[in-house]
Amino acid sequence: MFNREVLLVNPNRMRPPIAPLGLDYLAEALAHRGYEPVLCDLCGAEDWQHALDAAVEAVRPGAIALTVRNLDDAYFASQDFIFETTAAMVRHAMARSPAPVILGGVGFSIAPCEALRYAGAPYGISGDGEQALPDLLDCLAAGGDVSRVPGAIYWKDGAVCATPPAPFVPARQPARKRRFLENARYFAEGGQGGIETKRGCGQACIYCVEPHAKGGHIRLMPPDSVADEIAAMLDQGVDVFHLCDSEFNHPPEHARGVCDAIVRRGLHDRIRWYVYASPVPFDEDLARAMRRAGCAGIDFGVDHVDPVMLRRLRRNHHADAVRRTVKACRDAGIVVMTDMLLGAPGETHESLARAIAMMREIAPDCVGLSCGVRVYPHTPLAAAIRRQGPLHQNPHLHGCLRENDDLLRPVFYVDAAVGGELPREVTAMVGGDPRFFHADPTESDGNYNYNDNSRLATAIREGARGAYWDILRRLAQ
Ligand code: B12
């Protein structure tokens, strides 16, 4: 008989540790469908082989499901391809257990067929897992045809195949009680809890994985359920959050609804929270509503402020909107970070200089500078690059350019007009201004990579809480 115990594996060993939120949600959905989720968290394990062996031996699970949150750290200076270790974990699990190994997660869904092939796993799910994972398990238990499971990634005649995902219906999900993970421990070591208020993104930014990995239309969690979830986390002692939406203010009415629900429930004075957001749509009213509901900081995905670059990136804001948005936050008492993406197609020395000078003038509390754009498969940027010929002959590309046509391993675009000297040039332009977070690979300081960041991990152990950029900002003061 098929053992209904399902081993849910977290392979993410980055520090500070981020709780695998996807597994908390999946565990609830699995239990609702009569499965018994069992956690195997390799995050803090001294020896992951030993921890995985012990879990497999103790549970003898009916299936082993791994969450793949990150393929790599998407950071030009380090280019850490984490998925290599995850693939080793997959092979290890397959060698130790006859149970089917299933992959999923946002990192996996960036390139699901490519990732399944790389890891050699038999099954995967692309996109939302709450419905699809139990469906796949039911199908495997019944010896059915997995190609009928929406979102399934599987092998057929030596090739990897995909069935399109089905839309996620938040209202059909069980209440999110958040009891599967050790959220209190993650809070103590990672400094923040995670909660999702929506999924998906309908925008068309040329470099971004969200529409492919999370779906092109937005699915909203009912605001009162978000408030219930916050209350459930508060009961576990977690009172500082980073919301896990790609952009909190899309659509703005829902953002407002979530803020109102938090206030209605009387939670606003008991929590602090941070979000990612887009510079538009945003106004003073939303800033005030967010502040009132406990929002402490916003990281805006600005990318650039040069009009030509913004058009090329297919962003729909302009510099004036960024200026207004930053001011609205400051007036409301919200700390602001703006994230910039430098080196994209069309970047020149002049556009770089304009961007940095203008951000200095707009004066958010801090500015993240990403040098080089990670080229992900299934994005408009990847399609444009493929039209330009082989990767290794493309003067704009850096990283793993051979035997990597599927772009699974990190490849970064830096327009040849600014070239490989980009980080050093940016260091010179920043001129030591501590508000700018910038990683020059030749310097050890200024690291705002959250992958193995010992400064951050130490600060959190000593009591710091909040978004990592805000902790680093406070450390720099
Ligand atoms: C919020 C966020 C952060 C916050 C986390 C806050 C928190 N407390 O959780 C912060 C700022 C800390 C952060 C840090 C980083 N992040 Co981040 N982050 C996100 C974001 C926006 C949300 C992640 C999330 O929790 N989603 C909600 C959960 C519920 O979704 P999920 O995990 O996908 O799970 C669902 C499905 O995928 C599926 N599923 C999940 N697991 C499994 C397993 C199986 C078997 C199945 C069947 C299904 C399944 O079911 C779940 C429910 O439907 C994502 C992008 C996104 N929209 O997801 C980027 C994202 C994951 N981050 C990314 C990166 C690069 C990082 C960093 C490495 C950056 C850096 N260099 O510092 C670090 C890594 C930190 C770490 N320790 O892991 C990239 C990863 C890309 C890549 N190359 O792999 C993403 C995709 C952003 C992007 N567009 O580039 N991040």
Boltz pocket constraint, residues with backbone or C-beta under 6 A from the ligand:
constraints:
  - pocket:
      binder: B
      contacts: [[A, 12], [A, 14], [A, 15], [A, 16], [A, 17], [A, 18], [A, 19], [A, 21], [A, 22], [A, 23], [A, 25], [A, 26], [A, 64], [A, 65], [A, 66], [A, 67], [A, 68], [A, 69], [A, 70], [A, 71], [A, 72], [A, 73], [A, 74], [A, 75], [A, 102], [A, 103], [A, 104], [A, 105], [A, 106], [A, 107], [A, 109], [A, 124], [A, 125], [A, 127], [A, 128], [A, 129], [A, 130], [A, 132], [A, 133], [A, 192], [A, 193], [A, 194], [A, 195], [A, 196], [A, 208], [A, 209], [A, 210], [A, 213], [A, 214], [A, 241], [A, 242], [A, 243], [A, 244], [A, 245], [A, 246], [A, 448], [A, 449], [A, 450], [A, 451], [A, 468]]
      max_distance: 6.0
